[in-house]
């Protein structure tokens, strides 16, 4: 039987699902349906009138013929004006009784449709006026607004400002932003957003580690402060066949993404061994203490990453800015650093208004500090979030799931296993190793081997290798939701398991969250089962720059990544050797004690997005590529097996094909209803255009339709059915309110015990 851990943690949306009722006009759906019915009846009667008049027109005199033609055109086009009615009166005496009754029925239907639309207009207009204030009210709840203050201080200022912003029309930028946040907070349980919650977890506001690193690097390059922040030789320096290479760290905070650090393997022979040598790499010195180099040249080495500054905090500590301030003596920079310390200390307990003020002060203080350090501030300092908050869903207990869920997850594992392969990167590593060291060869320096990999494409693998030793058993992390009409329906098996995402990391994203409630023990046992007979080591990537890359609990001994800032905190990679196993065709790593070593990446950034040697090292242990759910080739069709939906129904359409609003909201919604019926698009969907985040649309909610209208600017859009629908969320909080929830499961893909 396929080993499965059905729930290692649960991610919960920040707002109850029913809070979105404020966006849907009461009774508007019924009015739209009645208007659609009347529209259909009017169109059918108009078609019949036009067809019948076709035979009448030739028999009429010229003046009556013109009136009959007008009536025929208007009936065909569904248009009825006073001039149309006058034309009907003018030709009435020339029509037989049956046609007169048909024309009268059409005119009455058109009148009824107009009244229906007017009634719908009034309902929509009344709703739109009230719903804006109500959706802003959702976001001004203290717990929501305080976490929004960290993610978007600028928008939080709007929430804290005059009430005038809350009456903005649905298509205004301010209102669209509010609706986007509210719908995400109620329906998208992502812990990396500002509004998600995780079970189990613990509340924490992380220090802006990316800002702290930038400040330390600036201090280390300043002649007057380098003695307070001495630097050491980058321990990744290696002599490979007479050429000196090193991993030079690169730091960035891309717009809308997490802070990210990667390493570039660079030829550094120009600088070593004349000035820099790997001897005594733990010795830290100020700029003017490097033999044969002035302070300016040594500062350039710090900027390049050949010298790594000594940071004053240990991995995982949450007071990085305060520790920088403690190291800097009174002087030009100390005042700005003291302001940063105050912001860091007060931010966790502050309310939304104070958080916005503290954020502004922290950005200004940081800019002042960089100016006094005679360096330019990072480009991201102006807009990128500085602090990140983790919030537990204290009022949502982790539910027990019925045994059928594990059976369905085994079905998911089987579907993934059917297309299981391994990345060509692994085959490239094997081919490169054999070419360089020979079949059955050995390299006594793991980094030397990784440095020499040419990153050239390898041919597709003939067949997957047999796991063992360093090469772990294939496994995946599955993110899924359960759509059911209630807890009772779930328990009797009347539900749909919907796969949201499949990740190649065997538990890495789950390791990000609090491990004090059993999560750490579960993950440790699970990962160990994938690597029998091996010593497992945690592999971090850029965790010295991005706080979210650091697991909440230490599951295994860590390897000290050479390009990380600060003193080594883990097993030094020097002494790890690589060999080629002829029998299995795999690469095996042994640690200094001679045991098989497995390197498990536990970061939040997906493994395929990593670059450089850390990606190669992780691939040696986990090269597997689980098949991601594929969309059906038929628009609007799910990929389903039993209770399992591997892929939701999707529609990919030109943006120009979607009706745009040209008149009232009610008429726009009515036009969209006709369009949806033609394409079999459901009432609730998620919409994505390009690489942007998907957003929720209910076609009976004008404010969400305004989000869609804003995206209809060309190209294609993708619509995905909202499954679960708002009515199919069964997880309840302590007050009995339905909450959108996503579960994280661990599945083995080899079918082993």
N, C-alpha and C positions, 0 to 999 in steps of 0.2 A: 504494500500500500504506500502511496506517495506521502512522505513526511510533510506535514503542514502545520504551521503555527497560524491559526486563523486570525488572531488579533494580538499584535504586539503593542500597538497603541491605536488611539482614535483621534482624529482631527475633527474639531467641531466649529461650526460657524459662530461668529460673535453675536449675531442677532437672531431671535426666534424667527422661524420661517413666516409665521402669520403676520409679522410686522409689515411685510410687503403688501398686505391687504390695502394699505393706505394708497397704493399706486393704482389699484384696480377700481374703476368707478362702479359703485353698487348699481346693479340693474343694467349697466351699459351693455353687457354681453347679450341680455335678452332683447334690448332695443336693436342692437346690431343684427341679431338673428331675424327679428321681425322685418327690419328694413331690407335685409338680404332676400327674404322671402317675397316681399312686395316688389323688390327690384326685379327678381326673376319673373314674377307674374307679369309685371309691366312690360318687360322685354319680350316675353312670349306673345302677349296681346299686340304689342307694337309690330312684331314680325308678321302676325296674321293680318293686321290692318294693311300693312304695306303690300303684302302679297295680294290681298283682295282688291285693292285699289289699282293694281296693275292692269286688270281687265276693264276697269271702269273709265280710266283716264281717256283712252282713245275715243269714247263715245260722247265726250263732253264738248261744249262750245269752248272757244279760246279762253274766255275769262274764267269760267268754271274749271277748265283744265289746269290753268295756273294755280288755282286754289287747291285743287286735288293733288297736284304734284307737290305743293308745299306740305300738305298734310301727310302725303306718303313719305316724303323725305324725313319729316320730323318724327313720324312714327318709327321709321327704320332706324333713326339715330337716337331714339329715346329722348327726344327734346320736345318740350311742351311749353310754349309761351302764349301770351294773349293773342298774338298773331296766328298761332296754331289753332286756337279755339275759334277764332273768327273764320279761318279757312274751313274748319269742320262745319260751322253753321252755314257757310256759303254753299257747300255741296250736299248738305244733308238731304234736300228734296230729290236729289238724283240717285240716292242710294236705296237699295231695297231694305226691308225691315231688318233682316239678319245682319247686314253690314252696318246699319245705323246702330243696332244694339252693340255690335263689336266695337265700333268707334267710341260709343258711350262708355263701355266697360274699360277701354284703354284710358280714356280721359279720367275716369274715376280712379283707376289704379295709379296713374301718374300723380293725381292729387293726393292720394293716400300715401304714396311714396314720399312726396314732398313733406307731408305732415309728419311722417315717421322720421325723416331726416331732421326736420326742425326740432322734434322732440329729442332726438339723439344729440343734436347740437347743444340744446339747453343742458342736457345731462352732462355731456362732456365738458362744456364750458364751466359749469358749476364745479365739477370734479377737479378740473385742472387748476382752478383758482385755489381750492382748499388743499389739494394733494401736495403742492410745493411746500407749504408750511409744515405739513405733517412729515414729509420725508426729511426735512431739515431737523425736525424734532427728534427723529430717530438718532441722528448723528450727534445731537447735543447732549445725549445721555453721558454722564460723567465718565463711565468706563470706556465708552466708545471714543469720545472726544479726546480723552487723555492719551490714548494710544495713537489716534490720528495726529496728535500734535507732534509726535516723533516722526511719523511717516511723511506728513505734509503740513509743515508749519504754516505755509502760505494759505492753504485752504482753511486751516483751523482759525486763522485770523478772521476769515469771512464768517465762520460759524460764531465767533465771539463778537462780531461787529453788529451794526444796526440790523433791525428786522427787515429793512428794505430788501436785502439780498434774498430773503426767503419768499418773496413774491416774484422772483425772476421767472420769466416764461420758460416753458420746458425746453425750448431749443437754445437757451442761453448757455454759455460756457459754465457759469456758476451752478446752474441747476443740473446740467448734465453731469458735472463732477459729483454733486451731492447724490444723484440717483445712482451713478456708477459705484460709489463707495457703499451706499446702502444695500444695493442688490448683491454686491460681492460679500458684504458682511453677513448677509442672511443665507446665501446659497453656495458660497465658495469656501469650504473649510480648509484654507491653506495657511499653515503656520508661518510661512515666510512673508505673508502680507501683514498689514497692521491690525487686522481685525479677526484673525483666527485664534483658536484656542486648541490646546493639546491635552489629552488624557492618556497616561499620567504625565504630569509636568509640574514645574514650580515657577512662581513668578520671579522674573529677573529683568533688570535693565542693564544691558551690556555696555561697557565703556566703549567709546569710539576708537577701537584698536587701530583702524586705518589712519585716523588723524594722529594718534600717539606715535605710530611708526614714522609718519612724515615729519613730525616735530623732532623725534630723536635723531633721524638722519640729518636734519638741518642743524641741530645742535652739534652733532659729531663733526660736521664740516666747518663749524665756526671756530676760528683760532682761539677765542677766549673761553670756549666751553668744551673743547675737545678733550681736555683732561678730565672733565666730569663725565664724558661719554666716550671712553676710549674704544678703539676698534681693534678687531683681531683679523688675522688673515682668513679669508673665506676658506673653510676646511674642505671645500669641494675641489680644490686644486689637485690636478692629477697630471703626471708626466706619462703621456701615451706615445710611445715610440719616438721620444725626443721632442714632442710638442706638448706644451703646457695648456691644459684646458681647465675651465672652471664653469660652474653654473652661476650665472649672474642673475640676481633676482630682478623681476620687472613688476611694478606696482600700478594698479589701475582701479578706478571705480567707474565702470561704464554706466551711462545714463539708464536708470531704471533697473539696474542689475546689482548683484551683490559685489562687495569689494573682492578683488581677485588678484592673486599673485602667482606668477609662473616664472620658470627659470629658462634662460637661454644658454646653451652650451657654447662657449666662446673661446677662441684661440687667444690665450693671454701671454704668449711667449715673449712679447715685448716687455713685460714687466717682471717676469721671473726667469731664472733665479737671481738675477742681479739685485733686485730690491726686495722682492717678496718670495718667501719660501714656505712650504707647508710645515717646516719644522716648528714645533711648539705652537700649533694653531690656536691654543687656548690662551695664549698670552695677548692681553689687550694693551694698546698704547695710545697716547694722544697723537695728534697729527705731526707734531714736531719731533717725535721720538722714533720715526722710521728712518733707518740708516740710508743715507744716500738720496733722500727725497726731502724736499721742502714741504712746508705746511700746505701750500697751494696744490702741489702734485698729490700729496696724500689725501687732501680733500676731494680731489678728482677721483681717486680710487674708491673713496667712500660712496661717492655719487654713482660710480659704475657698479659697485657691489663687490669689487675685489677685496675691500675691507668692510667688515660687518660691524656696526656699532653694538656696544653692549647695552641692551635695554634694561631698565631698572625694575622690571616686573617679571614674574614667573608665569609660565603658560597657564591660562585659565583665570588669572586674577582680574578683578573688575574695577580696579582703581588706577589704571595706567597713567592718566593725566596727573593725578595727585603725586605719583612717584616721580614723574618728570619734574614737577614743581619742587619736590623735596631735594632734587639734585642740583638745581640751579641756584646759585647765590643771588643775593640782592643785587639788582642791576636793571638794565634796560628791558630784559625779557621777563623778569620775575613777576611783575605786575600782571601781565597778560596771562602767564601760566597760573597765577593765583586765581584769576577769574575763571579759567578753565577748570581748576580744581573745584571751585564752588559749584559750577554748573554740574559737574560729574557727581558730586556728593548729594546735591539737592534734587537732581532729576528723578530718581526712582519714586520719591514720595510726593512730588509736585503734582498739582492738578493741571488741567489743560492750559489755562491762562498763563500759569507760571512756567510751564514747559515751553510755551511759545517764546516767552521772554528769555528764558535761559538758553534756548537754542540760538536766538539772535545774538545774545551776548557771547555765547561760545564761538560762533562764527566770526564775530568781530574781534574777539580776543585772539583767536587763532590767526586771523589775518594780520593783526598787530604783531603777534609773535614772529611770524615769518618775515614781516618787514624789518623788525629789529634784528633778525638773524641774517638779514641781507640776502634773502632768497625769495623767489616767487612762490606764492601759495599754490597748492594743487588746484587744477582747473575744477575739480569736483567740489571744492569747499563751498562754493556759492549755493549749490542746490541739492547735492546728494544727502540723504539722511545720515545723521551722525550717530544717533543712539538707536539701538534695536531692543524691542521689548518682547519677552516671552511671557505668555499668560496661560495659566491653567484654566480649564473649564471646571471650576470647583463644584458647580451646581449640576453637573452632568456626570452621573456615574458611568463607569465602563460596563456596558451590558454584556451579559452572557449570551452567546449566540447558539442557536440550535445546531445539532451535529450535521445537519444537511449542508450547512455552509462549508464545512471542511470538505465534504464530498464534492461540492461544486468547485471549490478551489483546486481540488485534484483534477477536475475537468479542465480548468484553466491551465494548470501545469502541463497536462497532456497536450493541449493545443499549442502551448509554447514549445514543448519538447519536440513536437513534430517538425518544427523548423529550426531546431537548435543548431547553432554552428559556432564557430570561433572566429574572432576577428583576424583579418589578414595580417594585422600587426604582429600577432604571436608567431605566425608562420614565417614572417619576415625576420623576427628575432632568431628563430631556430636556424633558418638558412644562413643568416649572417654569422651566427656563432660557429656553425660547422665550417663555414668557409674560412673563418679566421683562426679557429682553434682546432679544427679537425673533428671527425666523428669520435664521440666519446671523450672529447677534449675537456680541458679545465682552464678556467681563468680565476686567478686568486684575488682579483680586485673587481668586485661587482660593478663599481662605478666606471672603471675603465671600459668594461664591456658595453655599458649603457651609452657612454660617450661616443663610442665608435659606430653606433647604429646609424646607417645613412638615411633612414626615413624614406625609403623608396618602396613603392607598392610591391607586394608579394602576390604570386598567383593564388587563385582560390584554393583552399585546402581540399585535399582529396577526401579525407574523412577525419572526424574529430579524434584527438588523442585520448588515451586512456588516463583518467585522473589518477593522481597519486603523488605523494610528497608535496613539493611546492605547488604543483598544479591541483587546485582544489576541485571538489565536486561541483557541478553546475547547480546554481540556485538563483532565485530572483526574488525581488521584493514587489509585491502586487498591491496597488492602491485601488480600492474598490468601494462601491456603495451598494446598499441593499434597499430596493424600492418595494414598499409594502403598504397596504392600507392601514396597518396597525400592528401592534406587538402580537396580537392573537393570530393574525394572518401569517406573520413571520414564523411563529412557532409551529404552525401546521404545514409549513412549506409553501405557502402561497405568496411568493416573493420573486423578485428578479435580482440576480447578482450582476452588477454592471461594472466592468473593468474600466477604471479611469486611466491607469498608467502601469507599465511594467518597467522596472529598473534593473539594470544588470548588477547593481551593487547588492550583495547578500546581507542587507540589514543596515547599510551605511546611513541612510537618511533617518532611520529610526534611532540611531545612536546619538543623534543631535539633541535628543530631548532627555528630560530628567531620568536618571537611572536609579533613583532611590525607592521606586515603587515596584521593583521586580523586573523592569525593562532590561536593565543591565545583565541580570542573571540569565534572562531568557536569551538575549543576544549572544552572550558569552557561550552558553551551551550550544546554541544553534551553529555559530561560526566554528566552534571546535569540532562539531560533528562533520563539517565539510572538509576538515583537514586532519584526518586520523594519522597519528604517528609523526606529526609535524609540530614544531614550535611556532605558534602564531604571533605575529608582531603587528601592532597597529601602524598604519602608514597614513600620515597626515599630509595635506597639500595646501600650503599657503595659510596654515592656521595661525602663523605669527602675524598676519595682516588682516585676516577676516575672521571675526569671532564666531560666525556661524559654521566655520570649518572645524571647530573644536568639539568633539563628542562631549556629552554632559558627564560621562563617567569613564574612567579608564578601564577598558575591558581586558587588554593584554599589555604586555610590555611594548613600549613604543620604540621605533627606530628614530634616531636623531637625524633629521634631514639636514644635510650640510649647509644649505643656503638659508636656513632659518636664522632670524636674529636671536641674539641672546645666547647664553651658555647652553651647551648640549644637554638636553633632557631626554635621555633614552639611549638605546644601544647604538654605538657608533657603527656605521656601515663598513668601516675598515675592518677587514678580517672575514667578511662574507665572501664566499667563493661560489662560482657558477660552474656547473658541469653539464655535459650532454649525455643523456641516458639513451644509449643505442636501442635498448629493448623497446622503450615506449615512444622514442622520438621526441622526448620532452626535455626542457631545460630545468635543472634542479639547483636550488640554492641551498647552501649549507652555512649555518652561522659559525661563529668562532669556536663553539663547542663541538662542531661536527654534526649537529642535528639538522634535519630537513627544516627549512625556514619557509613560512608562508606569510605573505604581506597582504593584509586586508585593509583596503582603503575605506575609511569611515567618515568621509566628508559629506557635506550637503550638496556641493556642486557635483552634478552627474559625471561619472568617470569619463564618458566620451568627450566631455568638454575640457578635460585636462590636457596639458601639453608637456612636452619635454620628458626628461628622465623619470619623473615621478609617474607619468602615464605608463612608461615602459615597465617600470618595476611592478606596478599594480597589475599589468597585463600578464606578467609571468605567473601570477597566482590565479587570476580570474580573467581568462581570455574569452569567456563565453558571450555569445550574442543571442539572448532569448528573443524570439519573434515577438514584435509588438503587435497589438491588435490591428488588423487591417480593415479598412472600410470596404463595404460591399461595392461591387461594380455598378449596382443599380441605385439611382438616386432614391433616397427615402427608405432604403432597406437596411435592416439590422443584420449584423453577423451574430447569429444566435445558436446555442446548443443547449437544449433543455431550458433550465432556469437561468443559464449564463448568457449574458450579452457581452460578447467580446468587443463589439464596436457599435456605437449608437448609429441611428439613421442620420445620414448627412445629405445636404444638398449644396452643390457648388454652382453658383449662378453669377452671371454678369451683374455688377451693381446697377447698371442702367436698366435691367429688367424689373427691378423692384419699383413699385409706384412711389413717387415723391409727393410730398404734401404741397398742394397748391391752393387749398381753401381751408375750410374748417377742419378741426380735429375729427369730428364725427364722420365727415365725408371721406377723410383720409383713411380712417379705420375701416369704413365700409369698402373702400377701394382695395385695401389690403386684404380684407376678408375674401373678396372675389379672387384676388391673385393667389391667396393661400389655397383656396379650394382647387384652383387649376393645377397647382403643383403638389397638392396633398401635404402641405407644410402645417405642422401642428401649431396650436395657439402659443405654446411656450417653447422657446428655442434659445440656444446660445449662439452668438454671432461672432465671427472672427474675420478680420481683413488683414491680409499680409501677416507680419510677425507680431501683431498687437495682441494684447490679452483678450480672451473672449469675454463678452458681456451678455447679460440676460435680457431677453425681450419677451414681454407678454403683450400680444397684439390687442388686448383689451385695456392696456395701460399706456396712455398717451406719453407719459414721461419716459418710458423705456423705448417707445417707438421713436422718440426724438433722438435717442442714442443711435438707433439704426439709421435715421435720416442723415445724421452727421457723417456717417461712413460711406454714403452712396456717392462717392466722388470719382468713381472710375475703377477699373480693374474688376476683380472678382471678390465675392464674399462667400463665406462658408457658413451655412446654418446647420446646427446640430441639435437634435431633439433634446429637450430638457428632461432627462431621465436620471433620477426620480423627478416627477413633477412636484410642484409645491404641496400637493395633497398626499404624496407618498413618502414623506419623511416621518418616521415612527419613533425615533429616539426622542426622549423627553427629558427636560431639565427638572430641577427640584420643584418648579411651579407648574409642571405638567404641560409646558409649552413645547411644541415640536421644534427640533433643531436639526439642521442639515449636518450630516456626519459622514466622514470617510474613514474607512478602516484600512490598516496597514497589515498585510499578511506576509509571511515568509514561506516559500515553497521550494522544495527540491525538484530538480528537473531530470534527475537520473533514475527516478523511481525506486531508489534504494531505501533500505530500512534505516 
